[in-house]
Amino acid sequence: MVVELGVIGICVGILSGFFGIGGGTILVPTLLFLGYDMKTAIGISVIQMVFSSVYGSYLNFKKGTLDLNMVAVIGFGGFVGALLSAFIVAKVNAFALEVLFFAFVVFALARMYVKTEQYDAVIRPHPALLFVIGVVIGLFSISIGVGGSILLVPILVGFLHVNLKNAISAGLFFVVFSSVSGVIGLSLARVLDYESGIIIGLASLLGVLFGIHFKHQVNANLQKKSLLLFYMVIAFYLFIRLVGNE
């Protein structure tokens, strides 16, 4: 199983670096397919996200696509929200979490149909508003085993006029805060499989290296189309799984 988890980690890392996601959107369905229950899959996913987000953000910062000042405020909000998410995971049953995860993927798929526009100026709202945005995203995302970047990226692009590549980098940096906080909260709730999470997390570092490289080689339109196809596949699998569990 170590080899299988390692291969999964590399694949998750590539997609994480390329799309600026923590990796949970890919990893949770994969672990469910392998027979893990939903709560264990969420815990493993959160551990993996710490590895991929920290390393990926370092690479993005070196390439100059990461605005630390703005995202740090949102990130601290995400840290607070993610701490509270452990309560949701502990109290809500696994099927309800799967339904929530499916809704999350459908939302992500729907927003990909919206044309992404590029703006000359970035809007910088009050830091208090950025902090609240981070809290809400952190609370919701970690509860279902994802980092929250797929919610943050459309907010940055659609409302704050951030360039798509920079928004993707910001989304991955946000995952640093939400995933570290999520590990703390979920460890207190005792729903973490440390061994599997660390194996996948270490393997994902190699994948992130390649994913970040690919991200800077392709245009934003190709990234968007690729992400759209990816979410269609994930949504279809989750729908089949939910129907089968009714």
Secondary structure by P-SEA (a helix, b strand, c coil): caaaaaaaaaaaaaaaaacccccccccaaaaaaacccaaaaaaaaaaaaaaaaaaaaaaaaaaccccaaaaaaaaaaaaaaaaaaaaaaacccaaaaaaaaaaaaaaaaaaaacbbbbbcbbbbccaaaaaaaaaaaaaaaccccccaaaaaaaaaaacccccaaaaaaaaaaaaaaaaaaaaaaaaaacccaaaaaaaaaaaaaaaaaaaaaaaaaccaaaaaaaaaaaaaaaaaaaaaaaaaac
